């Protein structure tokens, strides 16, 4: 399957002088082995592998500065690398160059429990962070499913299952330490709860996908661990009924912590993959956070709404191990879907629309999927109006790839016409550049290109991503 991508004829080989400098500074932490390059040249996207020419394992901001300066001096592309879990080709070396692996930068720099903030190195993952701060009574809630790095989550403006209650990385990143394309180190803001001082550089780098600078440290908000947590599953006769329940819940202002949709195919896949016994009809998976009394009140309100929408009785998961089992199964829905068609390659949509338009958009997706030749599933963080269609394709079938791209285009354009977006959380990467003009317009894209040129005049930072190559 030949997914469209930038031509690797644009490769810029690493000069011998630069190779010697990298070997002298990093020793065996600079690798050109095929195995290491292959690991850093593929992600979870449908694109073929695109290998960098070398990989550097950095351990400090100063080392990142050294690599960036060498790349800028020699005009060599530089691709920041976190956990490699991206779905849109963010880490692929479309023009070769250096993959800058930040996974060894995985320490907590400063914990300010009294302020409910923590500063971490960019390679620390969300699970590592929560494990290390567990005894403080605080936690970091952003949960995209994969155990992604905090730097990568910031770069892609990630969100996930908890976003309906706690927001996305956009709302939870307080400050960043960034290495610019010229090798300068900047801190985008202080830790104060609010500021009106100058341009909001933090928000500019959050979601920039490594194209404007290399994030090396992240300061994020923390939250008190809830006194009570309760989860429940509710099945519905149809996806439409389930979505109507979500719309009414959100419009009524019920502060649910999570509400996730799975269609019947996704439930069937999760049952098989995660050894569950869920009823194989469309379902919503709820989680409620708060005091014992507030959780009980929230749950009763949602249960009444669900009943009015044709929902069946709630099935509760009270014990932590039961809740973890359910949420692990939800997070593994992507991999469960792959098992519906062994050997397949997945392509996934990621649209997000205003909550009032969610039902019509999911209805249209369901109708469109009934006519395609390949298996699929629908899951979604529907409390945010965000849903995903997982399309399971024969990797050797050009016809199926073309069919899936037509469907993807149809669903994205419908979302944009509903005043939504082509991506709620996966980002643009390579796959969604074609939709930027539809969503933002040419004048906005010209402004983005001007920003890219100002920040990265030699176009070394993750070239080919987010914006088309016209710059």
N, C-alpha and C positions, 0 to 999 in steps of 0.2 A: 504494500500500500504506500503510495507516494504522497504523503501529506505535503502541501505547498510550503516552501521555506526559502529563506534567502540563499542565493547561490554561494557555495563554498569556494567558487572561483575567486572570491574577494579575499581569500586568506592572505594574511600578512605574516610571513615566517619570522620566527624569533631570530634576530641577528646573533652571530657567534659571540660578539662582545657582550651582549646582554645575557646569554646563556652562561658565560664565564662568571659574570657578576652575581647571578643568582646562585650558581653552584658555590661560589666563595662565601656568600652570606648565609645561605640556608643549608648547605650540605645535603644530607639525605631528605630534608624537608622540601626540596625541589625535585620533582619527579617527572621523567619523560617516558616512563614505562607504559606499555600499551594497556595493562590492566588498570592502572591508576587513571589514565586518561579516559578509558572507556567508562569507568565508574562516574567520572565527572562530565561525561558527554551525553548523558541521557537522563530523563526525568520520567514523570508519570504521564506525559503528554503523548498524543498519537504520532509525534514526529519521529523520524529515524534518528539514530545517534549522530551527533555532531561533536567530534572530539576536539578538545583544546590541544595545543602543541606542548603544553607543560602545565603542571599543577604545583602551586606553592602552598604550603601549610603554615599560615601565619599564627603567631602566638601573642602579638601585642599590636597596639595602634602604631607604634614606631615602625614595626616590621611592615605593616600595611603601607605606611608612608613610603618606605623604601621601594616596595614593589610598584606602587602607583607612579612614583617618579621615574623609575626605569621604563615602564610602559609608555609614559607620556614622552619621555626623551626619544624613544625609538619608534613611536607610533604603533605600538602593539596593543591589540584589544585586551581588555581585562574584564573578566566575568566573576563577580562575587558569588560564592557558593556557600549555602547554609546546610540544609539537610537533604536537598535534592528531591523534595516532595512536590514540586510545582507541577501544575497540570496544563500549562499553556506554553511551554518551551522557554521559560525564563532563563534557564542556566545553560542553554545549548550554545556552543561556540560556533556561531554561524560564519564567523570570519577567522576561526582559529584563535590563537593568542594564549593568554594565561588564565587558568581557572584559579581564583584565589579562595582557598578553602579556609573558612573561619571557625571550623568546628572545635579547634583546640583553644579558642578564645571563649571559654565556657565557665567563667567565674563570676560570682557576685562581687561587684565593685564596692557598693555601699548600700546597706539596708537602713532605711529610716522608718521604722515601724510606727513611731509616733506621728509621722506625716502620712503614713500609708503609701509610701513610694519605695522603689528599689531601683538601683542602677546596676545593670548587668552588662557583661561583654556580649557582643552580638551573636556568638555561637552557642550561648546557653539555650537549651530548649525549654519549652513551657513546662514539661513534666519535671525536668531537673530543677527548675525554679520552684515549683510548688512543693517538691520533696524537701528542698533545703529550707523553706520558710514555714513548713508545716507547724512547728512549735510556737510560732508567733501568734497564731490565731487568725492569720491573714491568708489570702490566696489570690492568685492571678487568674481571672475567669475566662479570658479569651481562649477558645478551644476550637481550632479549625479541623480537628480530627486527627490529622497527622501530628506526630511529635516534632513540630517545626521549630526552627530556631527563632529567637526573638528578633534578631536582625532581619531574617527573611520575612517574618510576619509583618514587621514594620515596612519593609520594602514593597510588599505586595498589598498593604492595607488589609490584612487578613481579618476575618471575623469567625463565624462558626455558630455552634448550637446555642451559646449563651448570649449572643448579641442582642436578642430581644429585650433582655433585662440590663445587661452591662455595657452594651455598645460594642464597637469594633476597635481595631487598633487606632483608628483616627481619633477616637475619643479618649483612648487610654495611654497614648504615648505622651509623656510630659516633655521630654527633651531627648536630643540625640547628639552623639559625638560622631562627626562625619569627616572623612578624608576626601578632599576635593580632587578633581582631576589633575591639579597641579601639585598635589602632595601637601596641601595645607590642612591643618586640623582645626575644625570649628566646632563650637558647641552651640546648638541652635536656640537654646533658651535656658533659663534657670528653673528651679524646682517650685517656684511659687504657684499657687493654685490658679492664678490668672495674671495676665500681663497685657499691656497695650503698647509695648515698646517695639516699634518698628515692624517690618514685614514678618509674617509668621513662617519662618524657615522650617520649623518642625513639620508643619503640614505640607510643605512643598516636598520634603524628602520622603515623608510617609506616602507610600504608593508610587514612588518614582522608579521602582524595579531595578535599582542599581545603575540607572542611566545618568544620574546627576552627581553621584558621590557614593563612597563606600561607607556604610554605617558600621562603626566599630563598638559603640556603646549605646545602650538604650535605657532611659529612665521611664518606668511605667507605674501606673496606679495599682494599688492593691486594695482588696476589700475584706471586711470581716467575714470569717467563715460563718455561714448562717446557723442559727440555733437549731432550726429544724429543716429537713429536706425530705420531700416525698415525691415519688414518681408514679405515674399511672399510664396504662395503655388503654386506648378506647378505639374500637373498630367501628367502621361506618359502611353503609351500603355502597357508597361511591366516593370517588375522589372529590367530586363537587360538594357532597355533603360535609366531608371533612374540612374542606377549605372554608365553607360557609361558617362552620363552627369557629375556626380560627379568626375570621374577619370579625364576627360578633364579639369574641373574647377580647381582641385588641381594641375594638371601638368602644367597648364598655370600660376599658382601662384596667383590666385585671393584670396585676404585675407578675405574670408567669415568668419563670426563669428560662425555660426552654419549651418550645413546642415544635415538634418535628413531624413531617409527613412522610409516609412510605406508601407507595401504591402496592397492589396485590403482588405484582411481580417482584418488587423489592423485598416484601415480607417473605415470599417463598424462598428467595435466594438467601436471605438472612437466616431463616430457619435451618436450611441445609448447611450453610457455612458455619454458623455459630451454635448449632445444636439447640435451637429454641423450639418452642411449640406454640408460637403465636398463631392466632386465627388468620388465615390467609385471605383477608380482605383489606381494603385501604384502612390505614390506621393513623392515629396521632399519638405521639409519645410526649407526655407532659412531664415537666418537673417544676416543683414549687419550692421557693426558698423563703425563709422568714422565721417569725416566732411560731410556736406551736399553734396559737390561736389564729394567726394570719394565714398560715398554710392551710389550716382546716377550712377557713372561710373562702380562700381562693379556690380550693379544690371543689367545694360545694357549688360555688357559682359556676365554674367551668362545667361541672357535671350536669347542672341544669341546662346550660346552653347546649351541650352535646346531645342531651336527650331530645331537645327541641329540633335538632338537626338530624335526627335518626340514629344517633350514636348508641352503642350498646353500653352496658354497665362497665364502669371503670374496673380494670384489673390492676391492683396496687402492687408496687414493689417497695416495701417499707424498709427492708434490711439493706445496709450498704452494699453487701455482696450481690444482692438481686438487682439493685439499681446499676451497679457497675457492669453487670452482665448485659443489661439492656443497652446501656450507652456504648459499651464496647461493640456490641452488635451493630448499633447505628453507625458508629464511626467506621466499622468494617464493611459498610454497605457497598462501597466501591469494589472492594476485593471479592465480596460475596457475589456481586453482579457478574464479575469476570468468570466465575465458576458456572454460570448459566450456559456459557459457550466456551469450553476449554480451548485454549490456544488463540482466543480472540484478541483484538486490540480495541481499547476503549477510546471513544471520543465523548466529551461531556459538555453540555451547555451550562450556563451559569447566570441566567437572567434574573433581574430583580425589578419589581414593579411596585407602585403604590398599592397599599394593602387593599384598597377598594377595587382595584383592577385585577387582583390575583386570581379570582375564580375564573374569569373569562379567559385569562391567559393559560391557566392550567387545563381548562376544558379544551382549548384549541390545541395544546400540546398532546393531550390524550387522544383527540380525534386524529391528529396528524400521525401519531405513532401507530394507530390501528391500521394504517395503510402502507407501512414500510416493510421491507423484506428481512430485516434483522431484528433480533431480540433487543429489548430495552427495559429500563426501569426509571421510575421517577421518585426522587427523594427531595426534601427541601427544608430549609430553615424558614418555614412559612410565616412565622410570627413577624419576620422582616419583609415578607413579600418576595423571598429568594427561593428559587427552586432549580434543581438540576435534572436534566435528562441524560442518562447514561446509555450510550449507543454502543452495542457490542458487535464489532465488525470483523469480518474475515480479513486478516492482514494481507491476503493475496488478491483481494477483490477490489479493483479500481471502481467498479460499478457501485459497490456498497459505500465506498468512501465518498464518491460523488453524491450519492443519495443522502448520506448523512450530512454532508456540507450544505445541500439544498435545504434540508430540514433545519439545520442549525441557523441558516440565514433567515428562514421563515420565522422561527421562534424569536430570534434576536430583534428582527425588524418589528415584529408585533409588540415586543416589550418596549422598544424605543417609541413606537407610536402611542403606547399607553403612558408615556412620560417616564419610562423606566430606563434601565441601563443594560448594556451588553454583558456586564460582569458585576456581580454583587460582591465577590470575594476572591475569585481566582486571579484576577488581573488580566492585562492585555497580552504581555509576552509577544509571541509570534502570531498566535492563532487569531487574535481579535483585532489586529490593526485595521482591517478593512472596515470595521464598524465605527472607528473613531470619528470619521467625517460625518457619518449619519447622526451620531450622538452629540457631537460638539460643534460641527460646522467648520468651514475652512478658516475663517478668521481666528477662531480659538486655537485651531491646530497651528496656524502660523505663529501665534504667540507662544505656544508650547515649543515649537522649533527654535524660536528666538531664545527661550530660556535654556534649552539644551545647548545651543551654540555658545551662550554666555558662560555656562557652567563647565562645558566640556568642548572647547573649540577644536580639539584634534579628534573628537569622536572616538575615544578609546574605551569609554565606559559602557559595557554591555551593548555594543552597537547592533542595530537591526531590531531592537525591541521597542515596543510602545508606539513609536512613530515610524512612518514609512521612510525609506532611504533618501527621499528627495533633499534632505538637509545636507 
